[in-house]
Amino acid sequence: MQSSPNRRFVLHLLAGTASLLPGAALPQENPRDQGIGGTGMKMTDEPKDGALGEGDRGIGGTGVIGTIRRFGSIVVNDLRIAYPPEVAVEIDGEPAKAADLKIGQVVHVVARPERGGLGTSRIDVVSEVVGPVESLAPGRMIVLGQRVSTGDLAGDWKPGTRVAVSGLRRPDGVIMASLIEPRSFGPDRVAGPVRRNAGGGLSIGGLRLKGADVLPPGQRALVTGATEAGAFAVTNAAQVGLPFPPGLRTVSVEAYIGRAGGGLDLGSGLAVSGRAGLRVPRQGSVRGVLTADIAPDGRLTMERLRIDDRIAPDRLQSPDAPRFERERDRLDLQKLPDLPELPRNVPERFGTEPGPRQSPFGGLGDSHGPAIDTRPGAGRIPGADGPGGFGGPRGGFGAVPGGPGGGFGGPGGGPGGFGGPPSGSRR
């Protein structure tokens, strides 16, 4: 009779088997994407703890860069991303709360599959420029050397007023503002592609940089500092890779996209490989959502591009900037402000309605629990056929008259954009 194995034999067998198992896979190291302050950038300073997406490395997450369009969770790039009431929030590197989130803010999020939808534990709000208003003209302003298209955003702006501008850059450098707020705290800062100026120095937009020689031209960067003698004395400079931890395989990026030869030219300065195709015009740029694969070395390769609308550049662009012919813009139901052709006589407005709690960022009410509903692609957003808007602001800048509603290809829904109650705050 064959005897049964005793416990010592079984333990010995298991110990031998364990030595054959593969070791735990380590996340792909990428020295360009060290996390700091929730931005995921490689800084000249030591990184802070708790970087964006910490703990989410390689677990089916998707990096998302885009504008908040709706609440009830947050809707970014047509993805509905749930978050818990205690979600970690930073606004331009400063701690904040979910109640401080607003329609029009540009956010960086790691979205993970969660309960049949998408969820996140951290939201980082990133302004394209924070600084004083230098000059004003109808539909535009210059903030810290950056040309900003205000469209129909309403606000009591004056030269010298310090503001934070949320928005996306076009390839010609113009920031298409989706929200402009007063800002009384934190350092001046600007994010965008670094260029070599006529004097051989470095600039972002029209801002000459001093003390940022480590930044390579052609790369997107974030710099903070102060203006001194006509230049921006940089106190902290960062070369920006993807603002996400290593290990993610996919990213969804909202951007203005033009052509660079047969390839893509993102106004943000992020480099993406892929052919432009017929959907990207030979002149001008388009606003769209680009889905890209992330290689182990951090390089992006376009997999899908959804075009939202077509935008021509500022008529007052600098003489050496690219020249484009004006094409009448097609409004989409997401209602980012455009150049002055947008209707000005519609009462509904982009903006934010303060909630019961105020904060340095302008409170928007109490935290809202998750309501998970994944919306990839270009599908319509529920409630888009009814009248509505985002409510008029009472605590800051950033109110945009909503144009007539419409889908991605032409007129559609009712006035004011998304349906539902006229409020831009999270309910």
C-alpha positions in Angstrom: 0.0 0.0 0.0 1.3 3.5 -0.9 1.6 5.6 2.2 0.0 9.1 2.2 2.5 12.0 2.2 3.1 13.5 5.6 3.0 17.2 6.4 6.8 17.5 6.4 6.9 16.1 2.9 4.2 18.5 1.6 5.9 21.5 3.2 9.2 20.5 1.6 7.5 20.2 -1.8 5.8 23.6 -1.5 9.1 25.2 -0.5 10.8 23.8 -3.6 7.9 24.9 -5.9 8.1 28.5 -4.6 11.6 28.8 -5.9 10.3 28.2 -9.4 7.7 31.0 -9.3 8.6 34.2 -11.2 9.5 37.2 -9.1 7.1 40.2 -8.8 7.2 42.4 -11.9 8.6 45.8 -11.1 7.1 48.9 -12.7 9.0 50.3 -15.7 11.4 52.9 -14.5 11.2 56.2 -16.3 13.4 58.9 -14.9 11.6 61.6 -16.7 8.3 61.0 -14.9 9.2 61.3 -11.3 6.2 62.3 -9.2 6.2 65.7 -7.5 3.3 67.5 -6.0 0.8 65.5 -8.0 2.2 66.6 -11.4 4.4 63.6 -12.2 7.2 65.9 -13.4 10.9 65.6 -13.0 11.7 68.7 -10.9 14.9 70.4 -9.9 13.7 69.9 -6.3 13.2 66.7 -4.4 9.8 65.1 -5.2 7.1 65.1 -2.6 5.3 62.0 -1.4 1.9 61.0 -2.7 2.4 61.6 -6.4 -0.4 61.3 -8.9 -1.5 57.8 -9.3 0.6 56.4 -6.5 -0.4 52.8 -6.0 -2.1 52.6 -9.4 1.0 51.5 -11.4 0.1 49.1 -14.2 -3.2 48.0 -12.7 -5.3 48.6 -15.8 -5.2 52.4 -15.2 -5.6 55.0 -17.9 -4.0 58.5 -17.7 -6.5 61.2 -18.5 -5.6 64.9 -19.3 -8.6 67.0 -20.2 -11.2 69.6 -19.2 -13.9 69.0 -16.6 -17.2 69.2 -18.6 -19.8 67.9 -16.1 -20.2 66.7 -12.5 -21.9 63.8 -10.9 -18.5 62.3 -10.7 -16.4 64.2 -13.1 -16.7 63.9 -16.9 -13.4 64.4 -18.7 -12.9 63.4 -22.4 -16.3 61.8 -22.3 -15.2 59.5 -19.5 -17.2 59.5 -16.4 -14.8 59.1 -13.5 -16.1 58.5 -10.0 -14.3 59.6 -6.9 -14.8 59.1 -3.2 -15.8 62.1 -0.9 -12.3 62.0 0.6 -10.5 62.1 -2.8 -7.1 63.8 -2.7 -7.2 67.1 -4.7 -4.4 69.5 -5.6 -4.8 72.8 -7.5 -1.5 74.0 -8.9 0.3 72.1 -6.3 -1.7 73.4 -3.3 -3.9 71.0 -1.3 -7.6 71.4 -2.0 -10.9 69.5 -1.7 -13.5 68.0 -4.1 -15.7 71.0 -3.4 -13.1 73.2 -5.1 -13.4 71.5 -8.5 -15.1 73.5 -11.2 -16.3 73.2 -14.7 -13.6 74.3 -17.1 -10.6 73.2 -15.0 -8.0 71.1 -16.8 -7.2 68.0 -14.7 -4.7 65.1 -14.6 -6.3 61.8 -13.4 -5.3 58.2 -13.3 -8.6 56.4 -13.9 -8.9 52.7 -13.0 -11.6 50.1 -13.7 -13.9 50.1 -10.7 -17.3 48.5 -10.1 -18.1 48.4 -13.8 -17.0 51.9 -14.4 -14.0 54.1 -13.8 -12.7 55.6 -10.5 -9.9 57.6 -9.1 -8.4 58.4 -5.8 -6.6 61.6 -6.8 -7.4 64.6 -9.0 -4.8 67.3 -9.9 -5.9 70.6 -11.4 -3.3 72.3 -13.5 -3.5 75.9 -14.8 -1.7 76.8 -18.0 -0.6 80.1 -16.6 -0.9 81.9 -13.2 0.1 85.6 -13.1 -0.8 89.2 -13.6 -2.9 90.4 -16.5 -0.6 92.5 -18.7 -2.9 93.8 -21.3 -6.5 93.4 -22.5 -8.5 93.6 -25.7 -11.9 92.3 -26.7 -11.9 88.6 -26.5 -8.2 88.3 -25.5 -5.6 89.2 -22.9 -2.0 88.6 -22.2 -1.1 87.0 -18.9 2.6 86.6 -18.0 3.6 86.8 -21.6 1.0 84.3 -22.7 -1.7 85.1 -25.3 -5.0 84.0 -24.0 -8.3 83.8 -26.0 -11.0 84.6 -23.5 -13.9 84.1 -26.0 -17.0 85.2 -24.2 -15.7 84.5 -20.7 -17.0 87.3 -18.4 -15.0 88.9 -15.6 -13.9 92.2 -14.2 -10.3 91.9 -15.5 -7.9 94.8 -15.3 -4.2 95.1 -16.0 -2.4 94.0 -12.8 -5.2 91.6 -11.7 -3.7 88.3 -10.8 -5.5 85.3 -12.4 -5.2 81.6 -13.0 -6.1 80.5 -16.5 -7.3 77.0 -17.2 -7.3 76.0 -20.9 -5.6 74.2 -23.7 -2.9 75.6 -26.0 -3.2 75.7 -29.7 0.0 75.0 -31.8 0.4 78.7 -32.4 0.8 79.2 -28.6 -2.6 80.8 -27.9 -4.3 79.5 -24.7 -8.0 78.8 -25.3 -9.3 79.6 -21.9 -12.1 77.5 -20.4 -12.0 79.1 -17.0 -10.3 82.3 -15.6 -10.3 82.8 -11.8 -8.7 85.4 -9.5 -5.7 83.9 -7.7 -4.2 85.5 -4.6 -2.0 82.6 -3.4 1.0 80.6 -4.7 3.8 81.6 -7.1 3.5 82.8 -10.7 3.8 79.8 -13.0 3.4 78.9 -16.7 3.3 75.6 -18.5 3.9 75.1 -22.2 6.4 74.3 -25.0 9.9 75.7 -24.5 11.2 77.6 -27.5 14.5 79.2 -28.5 14.0 82.9 -28.9 15.7 85.4 -31.3 18.3 86.3 -28.7 19.3 82.6 -28.2 17.6 82.3 -24.8 14.6 80.2 -23.8 11.0 81.3 -23.8 7.5 79.9 -23.1 5.1 81.9 -25.3 6.2 85.5 -25.1 7.8 85.0 -21.7 11.6 85.1 -21.6 13.1 82.7 -19.1 16.1 83.4 -16.9 17.8 80.6 -15.1 16.1 77.7 -16.9 19.0 76.6 -19.2 18.5 73.0 -18.2 15.2 72.8 -20.1 15.5 71.4 -23.7 13.8 73.4 -26.4 10.8 71.7 -27.9 9.7 70.0 -24.7 6.7 71.0 -22.6 7.8 72.4 -19.2 6.4 74.0 -16.1 8.2 76.9 -14.5 7.6 78.9 -11.4 9.2 82.2 -10.4 8.9 85.9 -10.5 9.3 88.7 -13.2 12.5 90.6 -12.9 13.8 93.3 -15.3 11.6 92.1 -18.2 12.4 88.4 -17.8 11.0 85.6 -15.7 13.5 84.5 -13.0 12.8 80.8 -12.7 13.0 79.4 -9.1 11.8 76.0 -10.0 11.9 74.4 -13.5 10.5 71.0 -14.6 10.9 69.0 -17.7 7.5 67.5 -18.2 7.1 63.9 -19.3 3.7 62.4 -18.9 2.2 63.5 -15.6 1.6 59.9 -14.5 3.5 57.2 -12.8 5.4 54.5 -14.8 3.4 51.4 -15.6 0.3 52.9 -17.3 -0.2 51.6 -20.8 -2.9 54.0 -22.2 -3.5 57.8 -22.0 -6.4 59.9 -23.1 -5.4 63.5 -23.9 -7.5 66.4 -24.9 -5.5 68.9 -27.0 -5.4 71.2 -29.9 -3.8 69.3 -32.7 -2.1 70.5 -35.9 0.3 69.1 -38.5 4.1 68.8 -38.3 4.8 67.5 -41.8 2.9 64.3 -42.0 2.9 63.9 -38.2 1.1 65.5 -35.2 1.8 68.7 -33.5 0.1 69.1 -30.1 -0.3 72.6 -28.8 0.5 71.4 -25.3 4.0 70.3 -26.4 3.6 66.6 -25.6 5.2 64.5 -28.3 3.0 61.8 -30.0 3.9 59.6 -32.9 1.4 58.9 -35.6 0.3 60.2 -38.9 -2.1 63.2 -39.0 -4.4 61.7 -41.6 -7.2 63.6 -43.3 -9.0 64.6 -40.1 -6.2 67.0 -39.2 -6.3 70.1 -41.5 -3.2 71.2 -43.4 -3.8 74.7 -42.0 -5.2 75.6 -38.5 -5.8 73.1 -35.8 -8.5 70.9 -34.3 -9.5 70.3 -30.8 -9.9 66.6 -30.1 -9.3 63.7 -27.7 -6.3 61.5 -28.6 -5.9 58.0 -27.2 -2.3 56.8 -27.2 -0.3 53.8 -26.1 2.5 54.4 -23.7 5.7 52.5 -24.6 8.0 51.4 -21.7 10.3 54.3 -22.4 7.4 56.8 -22.1 6.9 57.5 -25.8 3.3 57.9 -27.0 1.9 56.4 -30.2 -1.6 57.5 -31.3 -4.2 54.7 -31.5 -7.3 56.8 -32.0 -8.3 60.4 -32.6 -11.7 61.9 -32.1 -12.1 65.4 -33.5 -14.4 67.8 -31.6 -14.1 71.1 -33.5 -12.0 73.2 -35.8 -10.3 76.3 -34.7 -8.3 78.9 -36.5 -5.6 81.0 -34.7 -5.7 84.5 -33.3 -5.9 87.1 -36.0 -3.4 89.2 -34.0 -0.8 86.5 -33.9 2.9 87.5 -34.1 4.3 88.1 -37.6 6.5 85.0 -37.4 3.7 82.7 -36.2 2.1 80.2 -38.7 -0.6 81.7 -40.9 -3.9 80.1 -41.3 -7.1 80.8 -43.1 -10.2 81.4 -40.9 -12.8 78.7 -41.0 -16.1 79.1 -39.2 -15.9 77.0 -36.1 -18.3 74.1 -35.5 -19.7 74.3 -32.0 -20.0 71.1 -30.1 -22.1 70.3 -27.1 -19.2 70.6 -24.8 -19.0 74.4 -25.3 -15.4 75.4 -24.9 -15.1 79.1 -25.7 -14.0 80.0 -29.2 -12.8 83.2 -30.9 -15.3 86.1 -31.0 -17.7 84.5 -33.5 -19.5 82.7 -30.6 -23.0 84.0 -29.9 -23.1 86.7 -27.2 -26.9 86.9 -26.6 -27.7 83.6 -25.0 -28.4 83.8 -21.2 -26.9 80.5 -20.2 -23.3 80.7 -19.0 -20.3 78.6 -18.3 -19.1 79.2 -14.8 -19.5 78.0 -11.3 -22.1 78.5 -8.7 -20.6 78.6 -5.2 -21.8 76.0 -2.9 -22.5 76.4 0.8 -18.8 76.2 1.7 -16.3 78.8 0.5 -12.6 78.2 0.1 -9.6 80.0 -1.4 -10.5 78.3 -4.7 -14.2 79.2 -4.6 -16.3 76.5 -3.0 -18.7 74.5 -5.1 -20.7 72.6 -2.4 -20.1 69.4 -0.5 -18.5 66.3 -1.9 -20.5 64.1 -4.1 -20.2 60.4 -3.9 -19.4 58.2 -6.9 -22.0 57.7 -9.7 -20.1 55.4 -12.0 -20.9 55.4 -15.7 -18.1 54.8 -18.2 -18.4 56.8 -21.4 -15.5 56.2 -23.9 -15.7 57.5 -27.4 -17.8 60.3 -28.8 -21.2 59.2 -27.6 -23.8 61.8 -26.5 -24.0 62.8 -22.9 -27.4 62.1 -21.3 -29.5 65.2 -20.8 -27.8 67.0 -23.7 -31.2 67.6 -25.5 -32.7 69.7 -22.8 -32.2 73.4 -22.0 -29.6 74.3 -19.4 -26.2 75.7 -18.8 -23.7 75.9 -16.1 -25.0 78.8 -14.1 -23.7 82.2 -13.7 -20.7 82.8 -11.4 -20.8 84.7 -8.2 -17.4 84.1 -6.6 -14.9 84.6 -9.4 -14.2 84.9 -13.1 -14.9 82.3 -15.6 -18.4 82.6 -17.0 -19.1 81.9 -20.6 -22.4 82.5 -22.4 -23.3 79.2 -23.8 -24.0 79.0 -27.5 -26.8 77.1 -29.1 -26.6 73.4 -28.2 -25.3 70.9 -30.7 -23.7 67.6 -31.2 -20.2 67.1 -32.6 -21.3 67.5 -36.2 -23.9 70.3 -36.0 -26.8 71.7 -34.1 -28.6 69.4 -31.9 -29.7 69.9 -28.3 -31.4 72.8 -26.6 -29.9 76.1 -25.7 -27.0 76.4 -23.2 -25.1 73.1 -23.8 -25.7 70.2 -21.5 -29.2 69.7 -20.2 -30.2 69.7 -16.7 -30.3 72.4 -14.0 -28.5 75.7 -14.7 -25.5 75.1 -12.5 -21.9 74.8 -13.1 -21.1 73.3 -9.7 -21.2 69.8 -8.6 -24.6 68.9 -7.0 
